[in-house]
Amino acid sequence: MDVESWDTRYAATDLVWSAAPNQFVADGLADLPPGRALDLAAGEGRNAIWLAGRGWDVTALDFSKVALDKGRAVAEAQGLGDPITWLQADATTWRADSSYDLVVVAYLQLPPDQRRAAHRHAFAALEVGGTFFLVAHDSTNLVEGTGGPQDPMVLMEADDVLSDLGGSTFDVIRAERIARVVESGHHGEPDRTAYDCLVRVVRTA
């Protein structure tokens, strides 16, 4: 989807995504001391807002101005406007002019060349010792899981993400497929399982 399509989607409803942070972001990053964070492809800012609430100075980057405006309004309503910079930019071409202690990439589903560019730019924005944290719809979800994009070109596995980082130097903390329970929302219907990939690495040079 192009930026106009995403603007239209974000404008059509109060919140496209949950107001709460992604469960893996919240579980995986609660142990980190606050510093400077980048939320790449932040959408309406749910992860950025959660980080700001924990004391992080956050840049929330997305190419949809509608999404960013909605996120800004939510953050200001929670008294979290000051710690968040809302930056309209394309994750595939953006270059950082400062460095970060944490980069979060949550469900940025792009074809391989664009995905690789976004991941490398994001990693390059990290300080040495900084954390790169990614969660995305896994390639196996298409046939084994439920929901998510149905185009295999925008799905990935943990090894794809590590490969995207090319010659970068890092320690791998986690790189695996993880299960995510999708509640049915209907009485009597069973919950279903979706599969995501999760990558957490620390830049070492």
N, C-alpha and C positions, 0 to 999 in steps of 0.2 A: 504494500500500500504506500502511496505517495503522501506527502505532507498534507495536501488538501483533503485526501480521504480520511486521514487520521484526525484532522481538525473537525471534519464533519462528524466523525464517530464520537469524539470527545464532547462536541457541542450537543449531541442528541440526548444525553442523559446526565444526571447529577454526577455520578462517578462510574466510570467504566470498570475500574478495578476496586477492590476492597479498600476501605480507609486504613485498615490495619496493615502493618508491614508484611512482606512475604515471610512465611513461617521459617524458611531455611535461613534467610537473612537474619531474622531475629534470634533464632537459636544459635546460628554459627558465629555471630559477631558480638554477642552480648558480653563476651569476655575481653574485648579490646578496649584499651584506654582511649578516650576521645582525642582527636586531633583534627586534621583536615581531610575531608572525604569528598569524593566525586561519585555521584549517582548518575551513571551513563544511561541514556535513554530512560529518563526518570518518569516519564508519563505525568501522572497527576501528583507525583512526589511522595507516595506513601512510605517508601523506604527512606527518602531524604528527611521527611518529617520525623520519622522514628529516630533516626540518627541524631537530628538536631535536639530532640527531646532528651537524648542521653549525653548532650554536651558537645557534640561534634559541630565543627564549622563546615557546612556542606555546600557544594556546588551541585545543583540539580540541572542536568543538561538534557534537552530534548529538542526535536525539530518542530514540534507542535506548540505554537504559541497558545492555543486554546487550552491544552493540557497544563502548560506552565502557569497560566493565569488562574486556572482552577486550583492547582496545588498551592499557589501563593495565597489565595483566599483562605484555604483550609488552614495553612500554617499560621496566618495572621489571626484567624479566629481562635487558635490554640495558644497564641502569644509566642509563636516561634518564628516570626518573620525575620528577625535580625540575623540569626545564625545561618540562613539559607540564601544563597545567590542563585537566582533563576536565570539560566543561560540558554537562549535559543540557538541551537547549532546542530549540524548533521554529524552524528557520531562517526561516520565513515571518513570524514574529511577534516574534522576538528583537530587542532593541535593545542596542547596545554601551554599556557604562558607562565604557569607556576606548578609546584609539585604537591603531591598528596600522600597522606599516610595510608589511605584506603581508597580502593576503587571498587564499586559495586556495579555489576552488570546483571540485571535480572530480566530474563525472557526477551532479550534482543535477538530476534530470529531473522537472520539475513542469509542470502546466498553466500557461498563460501568466500568469494573474493571480497565482498563488502564486509562480511563477518571478520575476516582476517585483518582487514585494515582497521576496523573499529577496535578489535582486541589489542592489536599492537600499539595503536595510539593511546589506548587506555593504560596499558602496562607501562608505556614510556612516561606517563605522567606521574608514576610512583616514585617516592623517595626510596633509597636503599633501606631495606627493612620494612617497607610498606607491604600491605596485603592486597592482593587481587582476588576478588571473590565473585564467582559467576554461578548462576543457576539458569538453566534453560531447558526447554522441552527436548528430551532425548530422542535420538533417531528410532530407537526401539519402541517408543510410545505409539508410533504409527500403526503397528501391527499387534502389539502386546498390551497397550494401555488404552486410555480413553481421552477424548478431547484433544485440545491443542491444534496447531497447524496441521493441515493435511498435505502439505507440499513437502516432500522429502528433502528438497534442496535447502530448506531453511532450518532443518533439524540438525542436530549435532550430537556427538558423544564426547566424553571427557578427553579422550586422546586427540580428538580434532582440535579442541581448545588449546591443549598443550602444544600441539604442532603449530597452531596459529602464532604462538609467541616466539617462534623461530629460534634465533640464536640467543635469546635473552637468558640471563642467569637467574635462577630461582630455586627455592626449595619447595617441593610439593608436599603440602599438608594433607590435602584430600583431592582425589580425582576419581570419581566413581558415578555409577548410576544409582539413583535413589528413588524409592517409591513414595508417592504422594496420594493420600486418600482423598477421593472426591465424593463428598456426601451427596446422596441422591436427592435429598430435599423432598422426597415423596414418601408417604407412609407405606411401609411394606416393601419398598424397593431396596435392594441391597446397595451399599456403597460400592464405588468402583475404584480402581487403582490406575493412576497415571504414573508415567516414568519420566524423571528429569535427570539431567546430568548436573553434577556439582563439582566445581573446581575451586580450590583455595591454594594459592601459592604465595610465597613471600619473596620479594625481590632481594637478591643477595649482592648484586653489583650493577 
